[in-house]
Amino acid sequence: MDSEEISSPSYYGDQLILDNETSPSKIAIMYSGRMVEFLSILPSDIPQIGSVHIARIQQTFKQHKLANAQLEDGTKISLRISNEPLFTGSLVPVTITSEPWDNKPARAVLGAQLMGRYAILFPRTPHIRRISKKSVKSKRGKITLAHLIDEALPESYGIIIRRQALDAPASAIKQEIKILLDDWQGCSASHSKFDWCSTPKKIYSGLSLLQASKIIAPLAKSKIFKDENEWQGIYDQLDYANKPYFLTEQKVGIWFETTQGLTAIDIDSAGSKQSLSKLMPHIAETLFSQIRLRQLSGAVFMDMPRLSKADKKKFYKLCLSYALSDIRHPDIYGFGPAGLLEMTVRRRYMTLENRMKLMFADV
Protein backbone atom coordinates (compact mmCIF):
# COMPACT_ATOMS: atom_id res chain seq x y z
CA MET A 1 0.00 0.00 0.00
CA ASP A 2 2.83 2.40 0.82
CA SER A 3 3.98 2.48 -2.79
CA GLU A 4 0.48 3.05 -4.17
CA GLU A 5 0.10 6.29 -6.07
CA ILE A 6 -2.56 8.74 -5.00
CA SER A 7 -5.08 8.81 -7.83
CA SER A 8 -7.95 10.83 -6.41
CA PRO A 9 -10.20 12.40 -9.08
CA SER A 10 -8.30 15.33 -10.57
CA TYR A 11 -11.38 17.52 -10.43
CA TYR A 12 -10.75 17.91 -6.69
CA GLY A 13 -8.27 20.51 -7.97
CA ASP A 14 -5.02 20.43 -9.96
CA GLN A 15 -3.49 23.76 -8.87
CA LEU A 16 -3.41 25.90 -5.71
CA ILE A 17 -2.93 29.67 -6.05
CA LEU A 18 -1.42 31.00 -2.80
CA ASP A 19 -0.55 34.50 -1.62
CA ASN A 20 2.21 33.13 0.63
CA GLU A 21 4.22 29.93 0.37
CA THR A 22 4.20 28.89 4.03
CA SER A 23 1.26 30.67 5.69
CA PRO A 24 -1.22 31.85 3.04
CA SER A 25 -4.21 34.00 3.99
CA LYS A 26 -6.12 33.02 0.84
CA ILE A 27 -6.03 30.05 -1.53
CA ALA A 28 -7.78 29.58 -4.86
CA ILE A 29 -8.22 25.91 -5.81
CA MET A 30 -8.15 25.56 -9.58
CA TYR A 31 -9.08 22.78 -12.00
CA SER A 32 -8.25 23.10 -15.71
CA GLY A 33 -7.77 26.86 -15.32
CA ARG A 34 -11.12 27.41 -13.56
CA MET A 35 -11.56 28.12 -9.88
CA VAL A 36 -13.55 25.44 -8.06
CA GLU A 37 -13.08 26.55 -4.44
CA PHE A 38 -11.82 29.57 -2.53
CA LEU A 39 -10.43 29.53 1.03
CA SER A 40 -9.50 32.56 3.12
CA ILE A 41 -8.74 33.46 6.72
CA LEU A 42 -11.77 34.98 8.43
CA PRO A 43 -11.87 37.58 11.24
CA SER A 44 -10.82 36.29 14.66
CA ASP A 45 -14.37 36.49 16.04
CA ILE A 46 -15.50 33.74 13.65
CA PRO A 47 -14.54 30.28 15.00
CA GLN A 48 -12.52 28.20 12.57
CA ILE A 49 -13.90 24.94 11.22
CA GLY A 50 -12.14 22.03 12.90
CA SER A 51 -11.07 24.02 15.96
CA VAL A 52 -11.65 22.32 19.32
CA HIS A 53 -12.82 24.29 22.37
CA ILE A 54 -14.02 23.86 25.92
CA ALA A 55 -17.39 25.65 25.74
CA ARG A 56 -19.93 26.56 28.41
CA ILE A 57 -23.51 25.34 27.95
CA GLN A 58 -26.04 28.18 28.18
CA GLN A 59 -29.32 26.55 27.21
CA THR A 60 -30.49 23.17 25.92
CA PHE A 61 -33.37 22.32 23.60
CA LYS A 62 -33.69 18.55 23.91
CA GLN A 63 -36.72 18.38 21.65
CA HIS A 64 -34.62 19.81 18.82
CA LYS A 65 -31.39 18.04 19.91
CA LEU A 66 -29.61 21.40 20.05
CA ALA A 67 -27.95 23.56 22.69
CA ASN A 68 -26.57 27.08 22.87
CA ALA A 69 -23.00 27.41 24.14
CA GLN A 70 -20.33 30.08 24.56
CA LEU A 71 -16.64 29.96 23.64
CA GLU A 72 -13.70 31.48 25.52
CA ASP A 73 -13.98 34.83 23.73
CA GLY A 74 -17.74 35.13 24.28
CA THR A 75 -18.70 33.87 20.80
CA LYS A 76 -22.07 32.11 20.76
CA ILE A 77 -22.36 28.77 18.95
CA SER A 78 -25.09 26.25 18.23
CA LEU A 79 -24.28 22.74 19.46
CA ARG A 80 -25.74 19.52 18.09
CA ILE A 81 -26.53 17.03 20.87
CA SER A 82 -28.36 13.73 21.27
CA ASN A 83 -29.21 12.26 24.67
CA GLU A 84 -26.25 13.57 26.67
CA PRO A 85 -27.11 14.83 30.20
CA LEU A 86 -26.05 18.46 29.68
CA PHE A 87 -26.79 21.20 32.17
CA THR A 88 -26.70 24.99 32.01
CA GLY A 89 -23.26 26.22 33.03
CA SER A 90 -21.44 22.93 32.43
CA LEU A 91 -18.20 22.83 30.40
CA VAL A 92 -17.92 20.46 27.45
CA PRO A 93 -15.39 19.84 24.63
CA VAL A 94 -16.76 20.80 21.20
CA THR A 95 -15.52 20.86 17.61
CA ILE A 96 -16.64 23.58 15.17
CA THR A 97 -18.23 22.00 12.09
CA SER A 98 -19.57 25.00 10.17
CA GLU A 99 -19.04 28.73 9.87
CA PRO A 100 -21.92 31.11 10.65
CA TRP A 101 -24.35 31.79 7.83
CA ASP A 102 -27.06 34.43 7.44
CA ASN A 103 -28.09 35.29 11.02
CA LYS A 104 -27.25 31.85 12.45
CA PRO A 105 -24.17 31.18 14.58
CA ALA A 106 -21.40 28.71 13.88
CA ARG A 107 -22.31 25.09 14.60
CA ALA A 108 -20.42 22.48 16.58
CA VAL A 109 -20.60 18.88 17.77
CA LEU A 110 -19.66 17.42 21.13
CA GLY A 111 -16.16 16.05 21.63
CA ALA A 112 -12.86 16.45 19.77
CA GLN A 113 -13.08 15.47 16.10
CA LEU A 114 -10.41 15.78 13.40
CA MET A 115 -12.34 16.01 10.15
CA GLY A 116 -10.96 15.18 6.71
CA ARG A 117 -12.32 14.22 3.30
CA TYR A 118 -11.99 10.49 3.86
CA ALA A 119 -12.08 10.11 7.63
CA ILE A 120 -13.05 11.60 10.98
CA LEU A 121 -10.61 10.90 13.80
CA PHE A 122 -11.56 10.85 17.49
CA PRO A 123 -8.67 11.45 19.90
CA ARG A 124 -8.92 9.34 23.07
CA THR A 125 -12.02 7.56 21.83
CA PRO A 126 -10.66 4.22 20.55
CA HIS A 127 -14.01 2.41 20.82
CA ILE A 128 -15.30 4.36 17.78
CA ARG A 129 -14.11 2.44 14.72
CA ARG A 130 -16.72 2.40 12.00
CA ILE A 131 -16.83 2.06 8.24
CA SER A 132 -19.70 3.31 6.09
CA LYS A 133 -22.42 0.73 5.50
CA LYS A 134 -22.01 1.41 1.79
CA SER A 135 -18.57 -0.21 1.90
CA VAL A 136 -20.18 -3.53 0.98
CA LYS A 137 -20.71 -2.10 -2.51
CA SER A 138 -17.21 -0.65 -2.81
CA LYS A 139 -14.27 -2.06 -4.73
CA ARG A 140 -12.32 -2.11 -1.47
CA GLY A 141 -13.98 -4.40 1.06
CA LYS A 142 -14.34 -3.97 4.79
CA ILE A 143 -11.39 -6.25 5.51
CA THR A 144 -8.97 -4.10 3.48
CA LEU A 145 -10.24 -0.88 5.07
CA ALA A 146 -9.98 -2.38 8.56
CA HIS A 147 -6.38 -3.39 7.82
CA LEU A 148 -5.64 0.14 6.60
CA ILE A 149 -7.03 1.62 9.83
CA ASP A 150 -4.94 -0.71 11.99
CA GLU A 151 -1.85 0.19 9.98
CA ALA A 152 -2.25 3.99 9.93
CA LEU A 153 -4.03 4.87 13.18
CA PRO A 154 -2.69 4.77 16.78
CA GLU A 155 -4.65 2.59 19.18
CA SER A 156 -5.79 5.55 21.28
CA TYR A 157 -7.77 7.08 18.39
CA GLY A 158 -11.19 6.28 17.04
CA ILE A 159 -12.16 6.69 13.39
CA ILE A 160 -15.14 6.83 11.04
CA ILE A 161 -14.32 6.16 7.39
CA ARG A 162 -16.44 8.37 5.13
CA ARG A 163 -18.15 7.09 2.00
CA GLN A 164 -15.72 9.01 -0.24
CA ALA A 165 -12.95 6.73 1.03
CA LEU A 166 -14.57 3.53 -0.14
CA ASP A 167 -12.95 3.58 -3.58
CA ALA A 168 -10.09 5.97 -2.80
CA PRO A 169 -6.48 4.72 -2.97
CA ALA A 170 -5.05 3.63 0.38
CA SER A 171 -2.17 6.10 0.05
CA ALA A 172 -4.61 9.04 -0.11
CA ILE A 173 -6.40 7.89 3.05
CA LYS A 174 -3.12 7.30 4.89
CA GLN A 175 -1.78 10.70 3.83
CA GLU A 176 -4.88 12.43 5.15
CA ILE A 177 -4.74 10.55 8.47
CA LYS A 178 -1.08 11.58 8.82
CA ILE A 179 -1.89 15.26 8.18
CA LEU A 180 -4.65 15.23 10.80
CA LEU A 181 -2.60 13.34 13.38
CA ASP A 182 0.57 15.41 12.94
CA ASP A 183 -1.28 18.69 13.33
CA TRP A 184 -3.24 17.56 16.39
CA GLN A 185 -0.21 16.00 18.08
CA GLY A 186 1.86 19.11 17.34
CA CYS A 187 -0.51 21.23 19.43
CA SER A 188 0.55 21.06 23.09
CA ALA A 189 -2.87 22.16 24.37
CA SER A 190 -4.49 19.16 22.65
CA HIS A 191 -2.77 16.85 25.14
CA SER A 192 -4.32 18.50 28.20
CA LYS A 193 -7.10 16.76 30.09
CA PHE A 194 -10.39 18.26 28.90
CA ASP A 195 -12.10 17.64 32.23
CA TRP A 196 -9.49 19.66 34.10
CA CYS A 197 -10.56 22.96 32.55
CA SER A 198 -12.45 25.29 34.86
CA THR A 199 -13.19 27.96 32.25
CA PRO A 200 -13.90 27.98 28.49
CA LYS A 201 -10.68 27.53 26.51
CA LYS A 202 -9.45 26.90 22.98
CA ILE A 203 -7.76 23.50 22.81
CA TYR A 204 -6.87 23.30 19.11
CA SER A 205 -6.97 25.89 16.33
CA GLY A 206 -7.67 23.49 13.47
CA LEU A 207 -5.79 23.00 10.22
CA SER A 208 -4.11 25.94 8.52
CA LEU A 209 -5.37 26.97 5.08
CA LEU A 210 -2.43 25.22 3.46
CA GLN A 211 -3.05 21.95 5.27
CA ALA A 212 -6.79 22.16 4.62
CA SER A 213 -6.16 22.69 0.89
CA LYS A 214 -3.94 19.58 0.80
CA ILE A 215 -6.85 17.53 2.14
CA ILE A 216 -9.36 19.13 -0.26
CA ALA A 217 -7.09 18.81 -3.32
CA PRO A 218 -4.32 16.29 -2.52
CA LEU A 219 -2.81 16.22 -6.02
CA ALA A 220 -2.78 19.97 -6.69
CA LYS A 221 0.51 21.76 -7.33
CA SER A 222 1.15 25.17 -5.77
CA LYS A 223 1.76 28.52 -7.44
CA ILE A 224 2.47 31.77 -5.61
CA PHE A 225 0.77 35.08 -6.48
CA LYS A 226 2.30 37.72 -4.18
CA ASP A 227 1.15 40.80 -6.09
CA GLU A 228 -2.49 41.91 -5.86
CA ASN A 229 -2.47 42.56 -9.61
CA GLU A 230 -1.85 38.84 -10.17
CA TRP A 231 -4.98 38.11 -8.12
CA GLN A 232 -7.20 40.29 -10.29
CA GLY A 233 -8.13 37.38 -12.56
CA ILE A 234 -9.09 35.33 -9.48
CA TYR A 235 -11.19 38.21 -8.14
CA ASP A 236 -12.96 38.47 -11.51
CA GLN A 237 -13.92 34.79 -11.29
CA LEU A 238 -15.14 35.29 -7.72
CA ASP A 239 -17.20 38.29 -8.74
CA TYR A 240 -18.75 36.34 -11.63
CA ALA A 241 -19.55 33.41 -9.32
CA ASN A 242 -21.57 35.73 -7.07
CA LYS A 243 -23.94 36.67 -9.87
CA PRO A 244 -27.30 34.87 -10.18
CA TYR A 245 -26.71 34.00 -13.86
CA PHE A 246 -23.83 31.90 -15.16
CA LEU A 247 -23.16 31.18 -18.86
CA THR A 248 -20.95 28.17 -19.58
CA GLU A 249 -18.46 27.86 -22.45
CA GLN A 250 -21.00 25.59 -24.18
CA LYS A 251 -23.58 28.43 -24.05
CA VAL A 252 -25.68 26.74 -21.38
CA GLY A 253 -27.33 29.27 -19.06
CA ILE A 254 -27.63 28.46 -15.34
CA TRP A 255 -29.76 30.59 -13.01
CA PHE A 256 -29.25 30.45 -9.23
CA GLU A 257 -31.88 31.75 -6.82
CA THR A 258 -31.17 31.29 -3.10
CA THR A 259 -33.56 31.93 -0.23
CA GLN A 260 -33.17 31.15 3.47
CA GLY A 261 -34.95 27.84 2.90
CA LEU A 262 -33.50 26.49 -0.33
CA THR A 263 -31.66 27.13 -3.59
CA ALA A 264 -33.42 26.78 -6.93
CA ILE A 265 -31.30 26.20 -10.04
CA ASP A 266 -32.70 26.48 -13.57
CA ILE A 267 -30.84 25.07 -16.59
CA ASP A 268 -31.38 26.65 -20.03
CA SER A 269 -29.64 24.78 -22.85
CA ALA A 270 -31.49 26.51 -25.71
CA GLY A 271 -28.48 28.69 -26.58
CA SER A 272 -26.19 25.73 -27.18
CA LYS A 273 -25.80 24.05 -30.56
CA GLN A 274 -25.47 20.59 -28.99
CA SER A 275 -28.21 18.20 -27.99
CA LEU A 276 -29.15 17.97 -24.33
CA SER A 277 -28.03 14.34 -24.25
CA LYS A 278 -24.49 15.34 -25.28
CA LEU A 279 -24.48 18.31 -22.91
CA MET A 280 -25.29 16.29 -19.79
CA PRO A 281 -21.64 15.63 -18.71
CA HIS A 282 -20.80 19.30 -19.24
CA ILE A 283 -23.86 20.47 -17.29
CA ALA A 284 -23.24 18.08 -14.38
CA GLU A 285 -19.58 19.05 -14.05
CA THR A 286 -20.30 22.79 -14.28
CA LEU A 287 -23.27 22.59 -11.93
CA PHE A 288 -21.38 20.89 -9.10
CA SER A 289 -18.34 23.07 -9.65
CA GLN A 290 -20.56 26.13 -9.14
CA ILE A 291 -22.36 24.65 -6.11
CA ARG A 292 -18.94 24.01 -4.58
CA LEU A 293 -17.46 27.40 -5.49
CA ARG A 294 -20.52 29.39 -4.36
CA GLN A 295 -20.71 27.23 -1.19
CA LEU A 296 -24.43 26.65 -1.65
CA SER A 297 -25.92 24.50 1.10
CA GLY A 298 -29.17 23.22 2.48
CA ALA A 299 -31.90 21.98 0.14
CA VAL A 300 -31.11 22.38 -3.57
CA PHE A 301 -33.60 21.79 -6.40
CA MET A 302 -32.52 21.78 -10.04
CA ASP A 303 -34.81 22.14 -13.03
CA MET A 304 -33.34 20.43 -16.10
CA PRO A 305 -34.93 20.60 -19.56
CA ARG A 306 -37.07 17.55 -20.31
CA LEU A 307 -35.06 14.31 -20.21
CA SER A 308 -35.97 10.78 -21.20
CA LYS A 309 -36.12 8.14 -18.47
CA ALA A 310 -32.77 6.71 -19.59
CA ASP A 311 -31.14 10.16 -19.68
CA LYS A 312 -32.42 10.92 -16.18
CA LYS A 313 -30.63 7.83 -14.88
CA LYS A 314 -27.47 8.79 -16.76
CA PHE A 315 -27.56 12.38 -15.51
CA TYR A 316 -28.16 11.20 -11.93
CA LYS A 317 -25.03 9.00 -12.09
CA LEU A 318 -23.01 11.87 -13.56
CA CYS A 319 -24.10 14.10 -10.68
CA LEU A 320 -23.08 11.47 -8.14
CA SER A 321 -19.63 11.32 -9.71
CA TYR A 322 -19.02 15.08 -9.83
CA ALA A 323 -20.42 15.59 -6.33
CA LEU A 324 -17.39 13.70 -5.00
CA SER A 325 -15.26 16.77 -5.63
CA ASP A 326 -17.06 18.60 -2.82
CA ILE A 327 -15.76 17.80 0.68
CA ARG A 328 -19.23 18.52 2.08
CA HIS A 329 -20.50 15.21 0.64
CA PRO A 330 -23.72 16.34 -1.15
CA ASP A 331 -26.61 13.88 -0.90
CA ILE A 332 -28.40 13.49 -4.25
CA TYR A 333 -31.84 11.90 -4.06
CA GLY A 334 -32.75 11.81 -7.74
CA PHE A 335 -35.68 13.32 -9.63
CA GLY A 336 -38.76 14.02 -7.51
CA PRO A 337 -42.46 13.99 -8.49
CA ALA A 338 -42.20 17.50 -9.95
CA GLY A 339 -39.34 16.45 -12.25
CA LEU A 340 -36.71 18.39 -10.28
CA LEU A 341 -33.38 16.89 -9.27
CA GLU A 342 -33.34 17.05 -5.47
CA MET A 343 -30.29 17.18 -3.21
CA THR A 344 -29.07 18.47 0.13
CA VAL A 345 -25.63 19.86 0.89
CA ARG A 346 -24.25 20.03 4.44
CA ARG A 347 -23.55 23.49 5.77
CA ARG A 348 -19.82 23.97 6.24
CA TYR A 349 -18.46 27.24 4.89
CA MET A 350 -20.41 30.47 4.66
CA THR A 351 -21.52 31.41 1.16
CA LEU A 352 -18.88 32.81 -1.18
CA GLU A 353 -20.79 36.10 -1.31
CA ASN A 354 -20.57 36.57 2.46
CA ARG A 355 -16.91 35.50 2.51
CA MET A 356 -16.04 38.14 -0.08
CA LYS A 357 -17.92 40.83 1.86
CA LEU A 358 -15.84 40.07 4.95
CA MET A 359 -12.63 39.87 2.95
CA PHE A 360 -13.06 43.32 1.39
CA ALA A 361 -14.84 44.96 4.34
CA ASP A 362 -11.86 47.18 5.18
CA VAL A 363 -10.77 47.88 1.60
ChimeraX attribute file (.defattr): number of C-alpha atoms within 10 A of each C-alpha:
attribute: neighborCount
match mode: 1-to-1
recipient: residues
	/A:1	9
	/A:2	8
	/A:3	7
	/A:4	10
	/A:5	11
	/A:6	15
	/A:7	13
	/A:8	19
	/A:9	16
	/A:10	15
	/A:11	19
	/A:12	25
	/A:13	27
	/A:14	19
	/A:15	23
	/A:16	24
	/A:17	23
	/A:18	23
	/A:19	20
	/A:20	15
	/A:21	13
	/A:22	10
	/A:23	12
	/A:24	18
	/A:25	15
	/A:26	18
	/A:27	24
	/A:28	25
	/A:29	26
	/A:30	22
	/A:31	19
	/A:32	11
	/A:33	10
	/A:34	15
	/A:35	22
	/A:36	25
	/A:37	26
	/A:38	22
	/A:39	20
	/A:40	15
	/A:41	16
	/A:42	15
	/A:43	10
	/A:44	8
	/A:45	9
	/A:46	15
	/A:47	28
	/A:48	23
	/A:49	20
	/A:50	23
	/A:51	21
	/A:52	27
	/A:53	28
	/A:54	28
	/A:55	28
	/A:56	25
	/A:57	23
	/A:58	17
	/A:59	16
	/A:60	20
	/A:61	12
	/A:62	15
	/A:63	7
	/A:64	10
	/A:65	13
	/A:66	18
	/A:67	22
	/A:68	20
	/A:69	26
	/A:70	20
	/A:71	20
	/A:72	14
	/A:73	12
	/A:74	12
	/A:75	14
	/A:76	21
	/A:77	25
	/A:78	22
	/A:79	26
	/A:80	19
	/A:81	18
	/A:82	14
	/A:83	7
	/A:84	9
	/A:85	8
	/A:86	17
	/A:87	13
	/A:88	13
	/A:89	13
	/A:90	15
	/A:91	25
	/A:92	18
	/A:93	22
	/A:94	26
	/A:95	27
	/A:96	25
	/A:97	24
	/A:98	22
	/A:99	21
	/A:100	20
	/A:101	17
	/A:102	9
	/A:103	7
	/A:104	11
	/A:105	18
	/A:106	24
	/A:107	26
	/A:108	28
	/A:109	19
	/A:110	19
	/A:111	18
	/A:112	24
	/A:113	23
	/A:114	21
	/A:115	24
	/A:116	20
	/A:117	24
	/A:118	21
	/A:119	21
	/A:120	19
	/A:121	23
	/A:122	20
	/A:123	22
	/A:124	15
	/A:125	16
	/A:126	15
	/A:127	12
	/A:128	14
	/A:129	16
	/A:130	15
	/A:131	20
	/A:132	14
	/A:133	12
	/A:134	12
	/A:135	19
	/A:136	12
	/A:137	11
	/A:138	14
	/A:139	11
	/A:140	16
	/A:141	14
	/A:142	19
	/A:143	9
	/A:144	11
	/A:145	18
	/A:146	14
	/A:147	10
	/A:148	16
	/A:149	23
	/A:150	10
	/A:151	11
	/A:152	15
	/A:153	17
	/A:154	13
	/A:155	14
	/A:156	11
	/A:157	16
	/A:158	20
	/A:159	23
	/A:160	17
	/A:161	23
	/A:162	19
	/A:163	19
	/A:164	17
	/A:165	21
	/A:166	23
	/A:167	14
	/A:168	18
	/A:169	16
	/A:170	23
	/A:171	18
	/A:172	21
	/A:173	24
	/A:174	19
	/A:175	17
	/A:176	22
	/A:177	24
	/A:178	14
	/A:179	16
	/A:180	22
	/A:181	18
	/A:182	11
	/A:183	17
	/A:184	20
	/A:185	13
	/A:186	11
	/A:187	14
	/A:188	10
	/A:189	15
	/A:190	19
	/A:191	14
	/A:192	11
	/A:193	9
	/A:194	18
	/A:195	10
	/A:196	8
	/A:197	13
	/A:198	11
	/A:199	12
	/A:200	20
	/A:201	19
	/A:202	17
	/A:203	23
	/A:204	23
	/A:205	18
	/A:206	22
	/A:207	20
	/A:208	16
	/A:209	19
	/A:210	21
	/A:211	17
	/A:212	20
	/A:213	20
	/A:214	17
	/A:215	24
	/A:216	21
	/A:217	27
	/A:218	22
	/A:219	20
	/A:220	20
	/A:221	14
	/A:222	15
	/A:223	15
	/A:224	14
	/A:225	15
	/A:226	14
	/A:227	9
	/A:228	11
	/A:229	10
	/A:230	12
	/A:231	15
	/A:232	11
	/A:233	11
	/A:234	18
	/A:235	15
	/A:236	10
	/A:237	13
	/A:238	21
	/A:239	13
	/A:240	13
	/A:241	18
	/A:242	18
	/A:243	13
	/A:244	12
	/A:245	15
	/A:246	19
	/A:247	15
	/A:248	15
	/A:249	10
	/A:250	14
	/A:251	15
	/A:252	21
	/A:253	18
	/A:254	22
	/A:255	16
	/A:256	18
	/A:257	13
	/A:258	14
	/A:259	7
	/A:260	10
	/A:261	9
	/A:262	15
	/A:263	18
	/A:264	16
	/A:265	22
	/A:266	17
	/A:267	17
	/A:268	17
	/A:269	21
	/A:270	13
	/A:271	11
	/A:272	15
	/A:273	11
	/A:274	13
	/A:275	10
	/A:276	20
	/A:277	13
	/A:278	9
	/A:279	16
	/A:280	20
	/A:281	17
	/A:282	15
	/A:283	23
	/A:284	20
	/A:285	17
	/A:286	20
	/A:287	21
	/A:288	22
	/A:289	23
	/A:290	20
	/A:291	23
	/A:292	24
	/A:293	22
	/A:294	23
	/A:295	22
	/A:296	24
	/A:297	23
	/A:298	14
	/A:299	17
	/A:300	23
	/A:301	18
	/A:302	20
	/A:303	18
	/A:304	21
	/A:305	13
	/A:306	10
	/A:307	15
	/A:308	9
	/A:309	9
	/A:310	8
	/A:311	14
	/A:312	19
	/A:313	14
	/A:314	15
	/A:315	22
	/A:316	17
	/A:317	16
	/A:318	17
	/A:319	22
	/A:320	18
	/A:321	14
	/A:322	20
	/A:323	24
	/A:324	19
	/A:325	25
	/A:326	22
	/A:327	18
	/A:328	17
	/A:329	17
	/A:330	24
	/A:331	15
	/A:332	17
	/A:333	12
	/A:334	18
	/A:335	18
	/A:336	10
	/A:337	7
	/A:338	8
	/A:339	16
	/A:340	18
	/A:341	21
	/A:342	18
	/A:343	17
	/A:344	18
	/A:345	20
	/A:346	17
	/A:347	20
	/A:348	20
	/A:349	22
	/A:350	18
	/A:351	21
	/A:352	21
	/A:353	16
	/A:354	15
	/A:355	20
	/A:356	16
	/A:357	10
	/A:358	15
	/A:359	15
	/A:360	8
	/A:361	8
	/A:362	6
	/A:363	5
